[in-house]
Amino acid sequence: MTDDHTTRAAALLAEHRESIDRLDAILVYTLAERFKHTQSVGRLKAQHDLPPSDPSREARQIARLEDLATRADLDPEFAKKFLNFIIAEVIQHHQKHQS
């Protein structure tokens, strides 16, 4: 009986891990696509002498992501930290374009 439970648990664990691996791939490709667009934004800002950061937009995006996270049953503080990390990376890239 224990072997049946252990075997079933191992199979469920493998299924969850396969799903996690697929979702990780989706996240990586999604982030890559997002950064392609933010690189274009950075070049556009540099060409038109616009500041690398837009605090008003960043605040709206954080509020929007917190709302999405809440609706998706994800910790909004985690979502906020994640977006802040992404924003910091984007601003750094935009600053490089300004140089």
CNS distance restraints for C-alpha pairs under 8 A (distance, minus, plus):
assign (resid   1 and name CA) (resid   5 and name CA) 6.49 0.50 0.50
assign (resid   2 and name CA) (resid   6 and name CA) 6.02 0.50 0.50
assign (resid   3 and name CA) (resid   7 and name CA) 5.90 0.50 0.50
assign (resid   4 and name CA) (resid   8 and name CA) 6.07 0.50 0.50
assign (resid   5 and name CA) (resid   9 and name CA) 6.00 0.50 0.50
assign (resid   6 and name CA) (resid  10 and name CA) 6.08 0.50 0.50
assign (resid   7 and name CA) (resid  11 and name CA) 6.24 0.50 0.50
assign (resid   8 and name CA) (resid  12 and name CA) 6.19 0.50 0.50
assign (resid   9 and name CA) (resid  13 and name CA) 6.04 0.50 0.50
assign (resid  10 and name CA) (resid  14 and name CA) 6.17 0.50 0.50
assign (resid  11 and name CA) (resid  15 and name CA) 6.29 0.50 0.50
assign (resid  12 and name CA) (resid  16 and name CA) 6.22 0.50 0.50
assign (resid  13 and name CA) (resid  17 and name CA) 6.15 0.50 0.50
assign (resid  14 and name CA) (resid  18 and name CA) 6.14 0.50 0.50
assign (resid  15 and name CA) (resid  19 and name CA) 6.33 0.50 0.50
assign (resid  16 and name CA) (resid  20 and name CA) 6.15 0.50 0.50
assign (resid  17 and name CA) (resid  21 and name CA) 6.07 0.50 0.50
assign (resid  18 and name CA) (resid  22 and name CA) 6.29 0.50 0.50
assign (resid  19 and name CA) (resid  23 and name CA) 6.15 0.50 0.50
assign (resid  20 and name CA) (resid  24 and name CA) 6.04 0.50 0.50
assign (resid  21 and name CA) (resid  25 and name CA) 6.34 0.50 0.50
assign (resid  22 and name CA) (resid  26 and name CA) 6.33 0.50 0.50
assign (resid  23 and name CA) (resid  27 and name CA) 6.16 0.50 0.50
assign (resid  24 and name CA) (resid  28 and name CA) 6.24 0.50 0.50
assign (resid  25 and name CA) (resid  29 and name CA) 6.22 0.50 0.50
assign (resid  26 and name CA) (resid  30 and name CA) 5.90 0.50 0.50
assign (resid  27 and name CA) (resid  31 and name CA) 5.99 0.50 0.50
assign (resid  28 and name CA) (resid  32 and name CA) 6.14 0.50 0.50
assign (resid  29 and name CA) (resid  33 and name CA) 6.21 0.50 0.50
assign (resid  30 and name CA) (resid  34 and name CA) 6.13 0.50 0.50
assign (resid  31 and name CA) (resid  35 and name CA) 6.08 0.50 0.50
assign (resid  32 and name CA) (resid  36 and name CA) 6.25 0.50 0.50
assign (resid  33 and name CA) (resid  37 and name CA) 6.64 0.50 0.50
assign (resid  34 and name CA) (resid  38 and name CA) 6.34 0.50 0.50
assign (resid  35 and name CA) (resid  39 and name CA) 5.91 0.50 0.50
assign (resid  35 and name CA) (resid  90 and name CA) 7.52 0.50 0.50
assign (resid  36 and name CA) (resid  40 and name CA) 6.47 0.50 0.50
assign (resid  37 and name CA) (resid  41 and name CA) 6.27 0.50 0.50
assign (resid  38 and name CA) (resid  42 and name CA) 6.06 0.50 0.50
assign (resid  38 and name CA) (resid  90 and name CA) 6.54 0.50 0.50
assign (resid  39 and name CA) (resid  43 and name CA) 6.30 0.50 0.50
assign (resid  39 and name CA) (resid  90 and name CA) 7.71 0.50 0.50
assign (resid  39 and name CA) (resid  93 and name CA) 7.05 0.50 0.50
assign (resid  39 and name CA) (resid  94 and name CA) 7.18 0.50 0.50
assign (resid  40 and name CA) (resid  44 and name CA) 6.16 0.50 0.50
assign (resid  41 and name CA) (resid  45 and name CA) 6.06 0.50 0.50
assign (resid  41 and name CA) (resid  94 and name CA) 7.88 0.50 0.50
assign (resid  42 and name CA) (resid  46 and name CA) 6.13 0.50 0.50
assign (resid  42 and name CA) (resid  52 and name CA) 6.92 0.50 0.50
assign (resid  42 and name CA) (resid  93 and name CA) 6.98 0.50 0.50
assign (resid  42 and name CA) (resid  94 and name CA) 4.45 0.50 0.50
assign (resid  42 and name CA) (resid  95 and name CA) 7.83 0.50 0.50
assign (resid  42 and name CA) (resid  97 and name CA) 6.22 0.50 0.50
assign (resid  43 and name CA) (resid  47 and name CA) 6.13 0.50 0.50
assign (resid  43 and name CA) (resid  94 and name CA) 7.23 0.50 0.50
assign (resid  43 and name CA) (resid  97 and name CA) 5.96 0.50 0.50
assign (resid  43 and name CA) (resid  98 and name CA) 8.00 0.50 0.50
assign (resid  44 and name CA) (resid  48 and name CA) 6.31 0.50 0.50
assign (resid  45 and name CA) (resid  49 and name CA) 5.80 0.50 0.50
assign (resid  45 and name CA) (resid  50 and name CA) 4.67 0.50 0.50
assign (resid  45 and name CA) (resid  51 and name CA) 6.76 0.50 0.50
assign (resid  45 and name CA) (resid  52 and name CA) 6.79 0.50 0.50
assign (resid  45 and name CA) (resid  94 and name CA) 7.70 0.50 0.50
assign (resid  45 and name CA) (resid  98 and name CA) 8.00 0.50 0.50
assign (resid  46 and name CA) (resid  50 and name CA) 6.14 0.50 0.50
assign (resid  46 and name CA) (resid  51 and name CA) 7.86 0.50 0.50
assign (resid  46 and name CA) (resid  52 and name CA) 7.80 0.50 0.50
assign (resid  46 and name CA) (resid  94 and name CA) 7.54 0.50 0.50
assign (resid  46 and name CA) (resid  97 and name CA) 5.92 0.50 0.50
assign (resid  46 and name CA) (resid  98 and name CA) 5.05 0.50 0.50
assign (resid  49 and name CA) (resid  98 and name CA) 7.84 0.50 0.50
assign (resid  52 and name CA) (resid  91 and name CA) 5.73 0.50 0.50
assign (resid  52 and name CA) (resid  94 and name CA) 5.14 0.50 0.50
assign (resid  52 and name CA) (resid  95 and name CA) 5.76 0.50 0.50
assign (resid  52 and name CA) (resid  98 and name CA) 7.62 0.50 0.50
assign (resid  53 and name CA) (resid  91 and name CA) 5.83 0.50 0.50
assign (resid  53 and name CA) (resid  94 and name CA) 7.85 0.50 0.50
assign (resid  54 and name CA) (resid  58 and name CA) 6.13 0.50 0.50
assign (resid  55 and name CA) (resid  59 and name CA) 6.06 0.50 0.50
assign (resid  56 and name CA) (resid  60 and name CA) 6.38 0.50 0.50
assign (resid  57 and name CA) (resid  61 and name CA) 6.05 0.50 0.50
assign (resid  58 and name CA) (resid  62 and name CA) 6.12 0.50 0.50
assign (resid  58 and name CA) (resid  87 and name CA) 7.54 0.50 0.50
assign (resid  59 and name CA) (resid  63 and name CA) 6.22 0.50 0.50
assign (resid  60 and name CA) (resid  64 and name CA) 6.03 0.50 0.50
assign (resid  61 and name CA) (resid  65 and name CA) 5.99 0.50 0.50
assign (resid  62 and name CA) (resid  66 and name CA) 6.06 0.50 0.50
assign (resid  62 and name CA) (resid  80 and name CA) 5.97 0.50 0.50
assign (resid  62 and name CA) (resid  83 and name CA) 6.78 0.50 0.50
assign (resid  62 and name CA) (resid  84 and name CA) 7.73 0.50 0.50
assign (resid  63 and name CA) (resid  67 and name CA) 6.26 0.50 0.50
assign (resid  64 and name CA) (resid  68 and name CA) 6.23 0.50 0.50
assign (resid  65 and name CA) (resid  69 and name CA) 5.95 0.50 0.50
assign (resid  65 and name CA) (resid  76 and name CA) 7.63 0.50 0.50
assign (resid  65 and name CA) (resid  79 and name CA) 6.58 0.50 0.50
assign (resid  65 and name CA) (resid  80 and name CA) 6.95 0.50 0.50
assign (resid  65 and name CA) (resid  83 and name CA) 7.75 0.50 0.50
assign (resid  66 and name CA) (resid  70 and name CA) 6.16 0.50 0.50
assign (resid  66 and name CA) (resid  76 and name CA) 4.72 0.50 0.50
assign (resid  66 and name CA) (resid  77 and name CA) 7.31 0.50 0.50
assign (resid  66 and name CA) (resid  79 and name CA) 6.22 0.50 0.50
assign (resid  66 and name CA) (resid  80 and name CA) 6.25 0.50 0.50
assign (resid  67 and name CA) (resid  71 and name CA) 6.27 0.50 0.50
assign (resid  67 and name CA) (resid  76 and name CA) 7.36 0.50 0.50
assign (resid  68 and name CA) (resid  72 and name CA) 6.04 0.50 0.50
assign (resid  69 and name CA) (resid  73 and name CA) 6.03 0.50 0.50
assign (resid  69 and name CA) (resid  74 and name CA) 4.76 0.50 0.50
assign (resid  69 and name CA) (resid  75 and name CA) 6.34 0.50 0.50
assign (resid  69 and name CA) (resid  76 and name CA) 5.24 0.50 0.50
assign (resid  69 and name CA) (resid  79 and name CA) 6.36 0.50 0.50
assign (resid  70 and name CA) (resid  74 and name CA) 5.72 0.50 0.50
assign (resid  70 and name CA) (resid  75 and name CA) 6.64 0.50 0.50
assign (resid  70 and name CA) (resid  76 and name CA) 5.85 0.50 0.50
assign (resid  74 and name CA) (resid  78 and name CA) 7.66 0.50 0.50
assign (resid  74 and name CA) (resid  79 and name CA) 7.37 0.50 0.50
assign (resid  75 and name CA) (resid  79 and name CA) 6.48 0.50 0.50
assign (resid  76 and name CA) (resid  80 and name CA) 6.04 0.50 0.50
assign (resid  77 and name CA) (resid  81 and name CA) 6.18 0.50 0.50
assign (resid  78 and name CA) (resid  82 and name CA) 6.10 0.50 0.50
assign (resid  79 and name CA) (resid  83 and name CA) 6.15 0.50 0.50
assign (resid  80 and name CA) (resid  84 and name CA) 6.03 0.50 0.50
assign (resid  81 and name CA) (resid  85 and name CA) 6.19 0.50 0.50
assign (resid  82 and name CA) (resid  86 and name CA) 6.41 0.50 0.50
assign (resid  83 and name CA) (resid  87 and name CA) 6.01 0.50 0.50
assign (resid  84 and name CA) (resid  88 and name CA) 6.10 0.50 0.50
assign (resid  85 and name CA) (resid  89 and name CA) 6.40 0.50 0.50
assign (resid  86 and name CA) (resid  90 and name CA) 6.19 0.50 0.50
assign (resid  87 and name CA) (resid  91 and name CA) 6.08 0.50 0.50
assign (resid  88 and name CA) (resid  92 and name CA) 6.19 0.50 0.50
assign (resid  89 and name CA) (resid  93 and name CA) 6.30 0.50 0.50
assign (resid  90 and name CA) (resid  94 and name CA) 6.14 0.50 0.50
assign (resid  91 and name CA) (resid  95 and name CA) 6.07 0.50 0.50
assign (resid  92 and name CA) (resid  96 and name CA) 6.43 0.50 0.50
assign (resid  93 and name CA) (resid  97 and name CA) 6.55 0.50 0.50
assign (resid  94 and name CA) (resid  98 and name CA) 6.41 0.50 0.50
assign (resid  95 and name CA) (resid  99 and name CA) 6.55 0.50 0.50
